[in-house]
Amino acid sequence: MSLFKAASIVSLFTLASRVTGLLRDLLMASMFGANALTDAFNVAFRIPNLFRRLFAEGAFSQAFVPVLAATKAKEGEARTRALISDVATALFWVLLLVCVLGVLGAPLLVWLLASGLERDRSSMDAAVQMTRWMFPYIGCMSLVALSAGVLNTWRRFVVSAATPVLLNLSMIAAAWWLAPYFQARGIEPIYAMAAGVMVGGVLQLAVQIPALRSLGLLPRIGVTWGAVRLAWSDAGVRRILKLMGPALLGVGVAQISLMINTQIASHLAPGSVTWLFYADRLMEFPTALLGVALGVVLTPQLAAAKASDDSEKYSAMLDWGLRLVLLLAVPCGVGLLVFATPLVATLFYRGALHASDVGQIALALIGYGVGLVGLVAIKVLAPGYYASQDIRTPVKIAVCVLVLTQLFNLVMVPWLAHAGLALSIGVAALVNASWLLVGLIRRKAFRPEPGWGKLLIQITVAALLLAALLFWFSQAFDWLALPEGKRAGLMLGAMALSACVYFGVLALAGAPLRKLLRR
């Protein structure tokens, strides 16, 4: 299977996940609007997601996948199966302890993340209660991350890419059926969304079992003290733990930045947390479809190339990934910068969401758009270090970028309020990606292939024409006054025409589109 085909499969299912996630967010925006209680839910939902990104998709995956790929390449499948079972055993018991502590410590976690909710005691209490409902979600998702690492190493990308759809469908069902049921019985309907999250987590974990069993890789989790001790003594487990230390710090830096930003937003105007949340959801469309898909596909392949000492293949894969990032992330970034209001109006302006909310979400979306290329590029560049089992370098860079982000916040938040938080993240992402790129080039791990200068000129020209077209569309129509159906039709038409213009200009300019797609 070619790298592009594998990335396309991941992107296709990621698109399904993001579309159902968008439908979920549209339904929530229409039903609940942007207020103190939606802020409470978003804070409570962010806590298990923060731990998920910190442990499951963050430190654990960054340490586990390179070790698993190297073990498979050098020691064979029998030893690899034993490693998977030992890792699963160690992970299961750690997760059980973390979930118990998280449920008990929910009031402290909410206060650390959003102490501004104390202005409305009912919102603070709701956030604590929903955190307790949803915290075990981190246990489900960490085990899902283990399964994804295994399946992706065996180049089975479909299940792990499609799994997030189940969470979105569960939350949509909760909003559609459970919320009215709660409301009829005097329970705040927003609590239905917390229940939907937990059901979605259980469903995501359940579908991993047949996928792993079909490969003969379903881990055996030890329940006796002897089995647990044996798992912790495994050399591969110890290696993963050693790598997780700096990885945890690196991912923790990003999550600390998120916590600080949420804390700041909770002290701004009511609805600020929700405005940032919806902007972040739109920004995650391109970062997931491009960055996450490329990272999922490249990480095990880069690790295998490093384990085989094939430096040419390793560099060529990075080169291909970065070219694809520029080719596809640049037009997405342009769209977020000049087409933000039409996007937000078309997708969210209905029901309980007001016109003023549209403007606030669009401002945050523009801030994220500034750094979109950097946010996507990091997903390709960081695995270049992880594949070499070098996690310390990205960590050092992340720490410096965290400090820089907060310095940006000092300047931008008093000036731009919640949009300043998004802009700080965007600018810092560009710095982070540039730093990672320079590091790979200096250590001669990445050697850019010929043709970069010409490709940059071609993409720049196409992007400028795209920006002019989208700017005209955004200014020529009153997007808030248009009926919903006309807004949707006009947006789809504008995006289709924009894609034709962008890729048409690239084709006329002689950009090597087919070569990139065949890699």
C-alpha positions as CSV (number, residue, x, y, z in Angstrom):
1,M,0.0,0.0,0.0
2,S,1.4,3.4,-1.0
3,L,1.9,6.1,1.7
4,F,-0.7,8.3,0.0
5,K,-3.2,5.6,-0.2
6,A,-2.7,4.7,3.5
7,A,-3.0,8.4,4.4
8,S,-6.1,8.8,2.2
9,I,-7.8,5.9,4.0
10,V,-7.0,7.5,7.4
11,S,-8.2,10.9,6.1
12,L,-11.4,9.4,4.7
13,F,-12.4,7.9,8.0
14,T,-11.1,11.0,9.9
15,L,-13.4,13.0,7.6
16,A,-16.3,10.9,8.7
17,S,-15.3,11.5,12.3
18,R,-15.0,15.2,11.8
19,V,-18.3,15.4,9.9
20,T,-20.2,13.6,12.6
21,G,-18.4,15.7,15.2
22,L,-19.5,18.8,13.4
23,L,-23.1,17.5,13.3
24,R,-22.7,16.9,17.1
25,D,-21.5,20.5,17.6
26,L,-24.2,22.0,15.4
27,L,-26.8,20.1,17.4
28,M,-25.3,21.3,20.7
29,A,-25.0,24.9,19.5
30,S,-28.6,24.9,18.4
31,M,-29.9,23.2,21.6
32,F,-27.7,24.8,24.3
33,G,-26.2,27.9,22.7
34,A,-23.1,29.5,24.4
35,N,-23.6,30.2,28.1
36,A,-22.3,29.4,31.5
37,L,-23.6,25.8,31.5
38,T,-22.1,25.0,28.1
39,D,-18.8,26.5,29.4
40,A,-19.2,24.0,32.3
41,F,-19.7,21.1,30.0
42,N,-16.8,22.1,27.7
43,V,-14.5,22.4,30.8
44,A,-15.6,19.0,32.1
45,F,-15.2,17.4,28.7
46,R,-11.8,19.0,28.3
47,I,-10.4,17.4,31.4
48,P,-10.6,13.7,30.3
49,N,-9.6,14.9,26.8
50,L,-6.6,16.6,28.3
51,F,-5.5,13.4,30.0
52,R,-6.3,11.5,26.8
53,R,-3.9,13.7,24.8
54,L,-1.4,13.7,27.7
55,F,-1.2,9.9,28.2
56,A,-3.1,8.0,25.5
57,E,-2.5,9.8,22.2
58,G,0.5,11.7,23.7
59,A,3.3,10.3,25.8
60,F,2.2,6.6,25.6
61,S,1.7,6.5,21.8
62,Q,4.9,8.4,21.1
63,A,6.9,5.9,23.2
64,F,5.0,2.7,22.4
65,V,4.8,2.8,18.6
66,P,8.6,3.2,17.9
67,V,9.4,0.5,20.5
68,L,6.7,-1.8,19.0
69,A,7.9,-1.2,15.4
70,A,11.5,-1.8,16.4
71,T,10.6,-5.0,18.3
72,K,8.6,-6.3,15.4
73,A,11.5,-5.6,12.9
74,K,14.3,-7.0,15.0
75,E,12.8,-9.6,17.4
76,G,9.9,-11.2,15.5
77,E,6.2,-11.4,16.0
78,A,6.3,-13.9,19.0
79,R,8.3,-11.5,21.1
80,T,6.1,-8.6,19.9
81,R,2.9,-10.4,21.1
82,A,4.5,-10.9,24.5
83,L,5.4,-7.2,24.6
84,I,1.8,-6.1,23.7
85,S,0.4,-8.2,26.5
86,D,2.9,-6.9,29.1
87,V,2.2,-3.3,28.1
88,A,-1.5,-3.9,28.2
89,T,-1.3,-5.3,31.7
90,A,0.9,-2.5,33.1
91,L,-1.3,0.1,31.4
92,F,-4.6,-1.4,32.6
93,W,-3.7,-1.2,36.3
94,V,-2.2,2.3,36.0
95,L,-5.4,3.5,34.3
96,L,-7.6,2.0,37.0
97,L,-5.7,4.0,39.7
98,V,-5.8,7.2,37.6
99,C,-9.6,6.9,37.0
100,V,-10.3,6.5,40.7
101,L,-8.1,9.4,41.6
102,G,-9.7,11.5,38.9
103,V,-13.2,10.9,40.1
104,L,-12.3,11.7,43.7
105,G,-10.3,14.8,42.7
106,A,-12.8,16.3,40.2
107,P,-13.4,19.5,42.2
108,L,-9.6,20.3,42.3
109,L,-9.3,19.5,38.5
110,V,-12.1,21.8,37.6
111,W,-10.7,24.6,39.8
112,L,-7.3,24.2,38.3
113,L,-8.6,24.3,34.7
114,A,-11.3,27.0,35.1
115,S,-11.5,28.7,38.4
116,G,-13.5,31.5,36.8
117,L,-16.6,29.3,36.9
118,E,-16.8,30.1,40.6
119,R,-18.6,33.3,39.6
120,D,-21.6,31.1,39.1
121,R,-21.7,28.3,41.7
122,S,-24.2,26.2,39.8
123,S,-21.8,26.2,36.8
124,M,-18.9,25.1,39.0
125,D,-21.0,22.3,40.6
126,A,-22.2,21.2,37.1
127,A,-18.6,21.0,35.8
128,V,-17.5,18.9,38.8
129,Q,-20.4,16.5,38.4
130,M,-19.9,16.1,34.7
131,T,-16.2,15.6,35.2
132,R,-17.0,12.7,37.5
133,W,-19.3,11.2,34.9
134,M,-16.8,11.5,32.1
135,F,-13.4,10.9,33.7
136,P,-13.4,7.1,33.2
137,Y,-13.4,8.0,29.5
138,I,-9.7,8.4,29.7
139,G,-9.4,4.7,30.7
140,C,-11.3,3.6,27.6
141,M,-9.3,5.8,25.3
142,S,-5.9,4.9,26.6
143,L,-6.7,1.2,25.8
144,V,-8.0,2.3,22.4
145,A,-4.6,4.1,21.9
146,L,-2.8,0.8,22.6
147,S,-4.9,-1.0,20.1
148,A,-4.4,1.8,17.5
149,G,-0.6,1.6,17.9
150,V,-0.7,-2.2,17.3
151,L,-3.1,-2.0,14.3
152,N,-1.2,0.9,12.7
153,T,2.1,-1.0,13.1
154,W,0.5,-3.9,11.2
155,R,-0.8,-1.3,8.6
156,R,-4.4,-1.9,9.5
157,F,-5.6,1.8,9.7
158,V,-9.3,1.5,9.2
159,V,-10.5,0.6,12.7
160,S,-8.5,3.1,14.6
161,A,-9.4,5.9,12.1
162,A,-13.1,5.0,12.1
163,T,-13.4,4.5,15.9
164,P,-14.0,8.3,16.8
165,V,-17.2,8.2,14.8
166,L,-18.8,6.1,17.6
167,L,-18.2,8.9,20.2
168,N,-19.9,11.4,18.0
169,L,-22.9,9.2,17.2
170,S,-23.3,8.5,20.9
171,M,-23.3,12.2,21.8
172,I,-25.7,13.0,18.9
173,A,-28.1,10.3,20.2
174,A,-27.7,11.7,23.8
175,A,-28.6,15.2,22.6
176,W,-31.5,14.0,20.4
177,W,-33.2,11.6,22.8
178,L,-31.6,11.7,26.3
179,A,-31.5,15.5,26.7
180,P,-35.3,15.9,26.4
181,Y,-35.8,13.0,28.7
182,F,-33.6,14.7,31.3
183,Q,-35.4,18.0,30.9
184,A,-38.8,16.5,31.3
185,R,-37.6,15.2,34.7
186,G,-36.1,18.4,35.9
187,I,-32.5,17.5,35.2
188,E,-30.3,20.0,33.3
189,P,-30.3,18.6,29.7
190,I,-26.6,19.3,29.3
191,Y,-25.9,16.3,31.6
192,A,-27.1,14.1,28.8
193,M,-24.0,15.0,26.8
194,A,-21.7,13.7,29.7
195,A,-23.6,10.4,29.6
196,G,-23.1,10.2,25.8
197,V,-19.4,10.7,26.2
198,M,-19.1,7.7,28.5
199,V,-21.2,5.4,26.3
200,G,-19.1,6.5,23.3
201,G,-15.9,5.6,25.1
202,V,-17.1,2.1,25.9
203,L,-18.2,1.6,22.3
204,Q,-14.9,2.7,20.9
205,L,-13.1,0.2,23.2
206,A,-15.4,-2.6,22.3
207,V,-14.8,-2.5,18.5
208,Q,-11.0,-2.9,19.1
209,I,-11.5,-6.5,20.4
210,P,-12.5,-8.2,17.1
211,A,-9.9,-6.2,15.1
212,L,-7.0,-7.3,17.4
213,R,-8.4,-10.9,17.6
214,S,-8.4,-11.2,13.8
215,L,-4.6,-10.6,13.8
216,G,-4.0,-12.8,16.8
217,L,-2.8,-9.8,18.8
218,L,-5.5,-9.4,21.4
219,P,-3.5,-8.9,24.6
220,R,-3.9,-10.9,27.7
221,I,-4.2,-8.6,30.7
222,G,-2.7,-10.1,33.9
223,V,-4.8,-9.9,37.0
224,T,-2.6,-11.7,39.5
225,W,0.2,-10.0,41.4
226,G,2.8,-12.3,39.7
227,A,1.6,-11.4,36.2
228,V,1.7,-7.7,37.0
229,R,5.2,-7.9,38.4
230,L,6.3,-9.9,35.3
231,A,4.8,-7.3,33.0
232,W,6.6,-4.4,34.8
233,S,9.9,-6.3,34.5
234,D,9.6,-6.7,30.7
235,A,12.6,-4.9,29.0
236,G,10.2,-3.4,26.4
237,V,7.9,-2.0,29.0
238,R,10.9,-0.5,30.8
239,R,12.1,1.1,27.6
240,I,8.6,2.5,26.9
241,L,8.5,4.0,30.5
242,K,11.9,5.5,29.9
243,L,10.8,7.2,26.7
244,M,7.5,8.2,28.3
245,G,9.3,10.4,30.8
246,P,10.4,13.1,28.4
247,A,7.4,12.5,26.2
248,L,5.1,13.1,29.1
249,L,6.9,16.4,29.8
250,G,6.7,17.4,26.1
251,V,3.0,16.6,25.7
252,G,2.4,18.0,29.2
253,V,3.8,21.3,28.1
254,A,1.1,21.5,25.3
255,Q,-1.6,20.5,27.7
256,I,-0.4,23.0,30.3
257,S,-0.6,25.7,27.6
258,L,-4.2,24.5,27.0
259,M,-5.0,24.6,30.7
260,I,-3.6,28.1,31.0
261,N,-5.6,29.3,28.0
262,T,-8.8,27.7,29.4
263,Q,-8.2,29.3,32.8
264,I,-7.7,32.7,31.1
265,A,-10.8,32.3,29.0
266,S,-12.9,31.4,32.0
267,H,-12.2,34.8,33.4
268,L,-13.2,36.6,30.2
269,A,-16.8,37.3,29.0
270,P,-19.3,34.4,29.6
271,G,-19.2,32.2,26.5
272,S,-15.5,32.7,25.8
273,V,-14.6,29.0,26.5
274,T,-17.4,27.9,24.2
275,W,-16.4,30.4,21.4
276,L,-12.8,29.0,21.5
277,F,-14.2,25.4,21.6
278,Y,-16.2,25.8,18.4
279,A,-13.3,27.6,16.6
280,D,-11.0,24.8,17.7
281,R,-13.4,22.2,16.3
282,L,-13.3,23.9,12.9
283,M,-9.6,24.2,13.0
284,E,-9.3,20.5,13.9
285,F,-10.8,19.6,10.5
286,P,-7.7,20.3,8.5
287,T,-5.3,19.4,11.3
288,A,-6.9,16.0,11.7
289,L,-7.5,15.3,8.0
290,L,-3.9,16.2,7.1
291,G,-1.7,16.3,10.1
292,V,-3.1,13.4,12.1
293,A,-3.5,11.2,9.1
294,L,0.1,11.8,7.9
295,G,1.4,11.3,11.5
296,V,-0.5,8.0,11.9
297,V,0.8,6.6,8.6
298,L,4.4,8.0,8.8
299,T,5.3,7.2,12.5
300,P,5.5,3.4,12.2
301,Q,7.1,3.6,8.8
302,L,9.7,6.1,9.9
303,A,10.4,4.0,13.0
304,A,10.8,0.9,10.8
305,A,13.2,2.8,8.4
306,K,15.3,3.9,11.4
307,A,15.4,0.4,12.8
308,S,16.6,-0.8,9.4
309,D,19.2,2.0,9.1
310,D,17.6,3.1,5.8
311,S,18.3,6.9,6.1
312,E,17.4,7.6,2.5
313,K,13.9,6.1,2.9
314,Y,13.5,8.0,6.2
315,S,14.4,11.3,4.6
316,A,12.3,10.7,1.5
317,M,9.2,10.0,3.6
318,L,9.7,13.2,5.6
319,D,10.2,15.2,2.3
320,W,7.0,13.8,0.9
321,G,5.0,14.5,4.1
322,L,6.2,18.1,4.2
323,R,5.4,18.8,0.6
324,L,1.9,17.4,1.1
325,V,1.5,19.6,4.2
326,L,2.2,22.7,2.2
327,L,0.2,21.6,-0.8
328,L,-3.0,21.0,1.3
329,A,-2.6,23.0,4.5
330,V,-1.9,26.4,2.8
331,P,-5.3,26.6,1.1
332,C,-7.0,25.5,4.3
333,G,-5.2,28.2,6.2
334,V,-6.2,30.8,3.6
335,G,-9.8,29.7,4.0
336,L,-9.7,30.1,7.8
337,L,-8.2,33.6,7.5
338,V,-10.5,35.2,4.8
339,F,-13.6,33.0,4.9
340,A,-14.1,32.6,8.7
341,T,-17.4,34.4,9.1
342,P,-19.2,32.6,6.2
343,L,-17.9,29.2,7.6
344,V,-19.1,29.9,11.2
345,A,-22.4,31.5,10.0
346,T,-23.2,28.6,7.8
347,L,-22.3,25.9,10.3
348,F,-23.4,27.3,13.7
349,Y,-25.8,30.3,13.2
350,R,-29.1,28.8,14.3
351,G,-31.2,28.0,17.3
352,A,-29.8,29.4,20.6
353,L,-26.6,30.7,19.0
354,H,-26.7,34.5,18.4
355,A,-25.2,36.7,15.6
356,S,-22.8,38.1,18.2
357,D,-21.5,34.6,18.9
358,V,-20.7,34.1,15.2
359,G,-18.4,37.1,15.2
360,Q,-16.6,36.0,18.3
361,I,-16.1,32.4,17.0
362,A,-14.9,33.8,13.7
363,L,-12.3,36.0,15.4
364,A,-10.9,33.0,17.2
365,L,-10.9,31.0,14.0
366,I,-8.8,33.6,12.3
367,G,-6.3,33.4,15.1
368,Y,-5.9,29.7,14.7
369,G,-5.7,30.1,10.9
370,V,-2.5,32.1,11.2
371,G,-0.7,29.0,12.5
372,L,-2.5,26.2,10.7
373,V,0.4,25.2,8.5
374,G,2.6,25.0,11.6
375,L,0.0,23.0,13.5
376,V,-0.2,20.5,10.7
377,A,3.6,20.4,10.0
378,I,4.3,19.5,13.6
379,K,2.4,16.3,13.1
380,V,4.9,15.3,10.4
381,L,8.1,16.7,11.9
382,A,7.7,15.5,15.5
383,P,7.5,11.8,14.4
384,G,10.8,12.4,12.7
385,Y,12.3,12.6,16.2
386,Y,10.1,10.0,17.8
387,A,11.1,7.4,15.2
388,S,14.7,7.8,16.4
389,Q,13.4,7.4,19.9
390,D,14.6,11.0,20.5
391,I,11.8,12.6,22.5
392,R,14.0,15.0,24.5
393,T,14.6,17.4,21.6
394,P,10.9,18.0,20.9
395,V,10.3,18.4,24.6
396,K,13.0,21.1,24.9
397,I,11.4,22.9,22.0
398,A,7.9,22.6,23.4
399,V,9.0,24.1,26.8
400,C,10.5,27.1,25.1
401,V,7.4,27.5,22.9
402,L,5.1,27.3,26.0
403,V,7.0,30.2,27.5
404,L,6.7,32.1,24.2
405,T,3.0,31.4,24.0
406,Q,2.3,32.9,27.4
407,L,4.4,36.0,26.5
408,F,2.2,36.4,23.4
409,N,-0.8,36.1,25.7
410,L,0.4,38.9,27.8
411,V,0.3,41.2,24.8
412,M,-2.6,39.8,22.8
413,V,-5.3,38.9,25.4
414,P,-5.7,42.5,26.7
415,W,-6.0,43.6,23.1
416,L,-8.0,40.8,21.4
417,A,-9.6,38.9,24.5
418,H,-10.3,35.3,23.6
419,A,-9.1,35.7,20.0
420,G,-5.7,36.7,21.4
421,L,-5.5,33.2,23.0
422,A,-6.1,31.6,19.6
423,L,-3.6,33.9,17.8
424,S,-0.9,33.1,20.4
425,I,-1.3,29.4,19.8
426,G,-1.2,30.0,16.0
427,V,2.0,32.0,16.0
428,A,3.7,29.7,18.5
429,A,2.9,26.7,16.3
430,L,4.8,28.3,13.4
431,V,7.8,28.8,15.7
432,N,7.6,25.2,16.9
433,A,7.4,23.7,13.4
434,S,10.3,25.9,12.2
435,W,12.4,24.8,15.1
436,L,11.7,21.1,14.6
437,L,12.5,21.5,10.8
438,V,15.8,23.2,11.4
439,G,16.8,20.6,13.9
440,L,16.2,17.7,11.5
441,I,18.1,19.5,8.8
442,R,21.1,20.3,11.0
443,R,21.5,16.7,12.1
444,K,21.2,15.7,8.5
445,A,18.3,13.4,9.2
446,F,16.2,15.3,6.7
447,R,17.8,16.2,3.4
448,P,15.3,18.2,1.2
449,E,15.1,16.9,-2.3
450,P,15.3,19.2,-5.3
451,G,12.3,21.3,-6.4
452,W,11.3,23.0,-3.2
453,G,11.9,26.5,-4.4
454,K,9.7,26.1,-7.5
455,L,7.0,24.3,-5.5
456,L,6.9,27.2,-2.9
457,I,6.4,29.8,-5.7
458,Q,3.7,27.7,-7.3
459,I,1.8,27.3,-4.1
460,T,2.2,31.0,-3.2
461,V,0.7,32.1,-6.5
462,A,-2.2,29.7,-6.3
463,A,-2.9,30.7,-2.6
464,L,-3.0,34.4,-3.5
465,L,-5.6,33.8,-6.2
466,L,-7.6,31.6,-3.8
467,A,-7.5,34.3,-1.1
468,A,-8.8,36.9,-3.6
469,L,-11.7,34.7,-4.6
470,L,-12.7,33.7,-1.0
471,F,-12.5,37.4,0.1
472,W,-14.9,38.4,-2.6
473,F,-17.3,35.7,-1.6
474,S,-17.1,36.8,2.1
475,Q,-17.8,40.4,1.3
476,A,-20.3,40.1,-1.6
477,F,-23.0,38.5,0.6
478,D,-24.6,39.2,4.0
479,W,-24.0,35.7,5.4
480,L,-26.0,36.3,8.6
481,A,-29.1,37.5,6.7
482,L,-29.2,34.6,4.2
483,P,-31.6,31.7,4.9
484,E,-29.9,28.6,6.1
485,G,-30.4,26.6,2.9
486,K,-28.9,29.4,0.7
487,R,-26.0,29.9,3.1
488,A,-25.1,26.2,2.8
489,G,-25.5,26.1,-1.0
490,L,-23.4,29.3,-1.4
491,M,-20.7,28.0,0.9
492,L,-20.4,24.7,-0.9
493,G,-20.3,26.5,-4.3
494,A,-17.6,28.8,-3.1
495,M,-15.5,26.0,-1.7
496,A,-15.9,23.9,-4.9
497,L,-14.9,26.8,-7.1
498,S,-12.0,27.6,-4.8
499,A,-10.7,24.1,-5.0
500,C,-10.9,24.2,-8.8
501,V,-9.0,27.5,-8.9
502,Y,-6.3,26.5,-6.5
503,F,-5.5,23.1,-8.0
504,G,-6.1,24.4,-11.5
505,V,-3.5,27.1,-11.1
506,L,-1.1,24.5,-9.6
507,A,-1.6,22.2,-12.6
508,L,-1.1,25.0,-15.1
509,A,2.0,26.0,-13.3
510,G,3.4,22.5,-13.6
511,A,3.3,21.5,-9.9
512,P,4.1,17.7,-9.5
513,L,0.7,16.7,-8.2
514,R,0.8,13.2,-9.6
515,K,4.2,12.5,-8.2
516,L,3.0,13.5,-4.7
517,L,-0.1,11.3,-5.0
518,R,1.9,8.3,-6.1
519,R,4.4,8.3,-3.2
